[in-house]
Amino acid sequence: MVRIAYNQSFTKTLMELLNSGKSVKELTKEFGVSQASIYRWDK
């Protein structure tokens, strides 16, 4: 499996969307990021 490095502004944007009410499932579909990555960034 290849690990993709996402920049800080991208992860910050995703966390803002998550905190504003978007679901993890919506974000994975819209941005092509794995659920595991989003949960890891949300810690």
C-alpha angles and dihedrals in degrees: 000000000000118000114219119210112221120197122243096251091055093051091044091053091050092050091050090052091047092050091047091061108274113136124238089243092055092050093049091053095044099044104023094237122140121252089236091059092051092049090048092052091047094062 
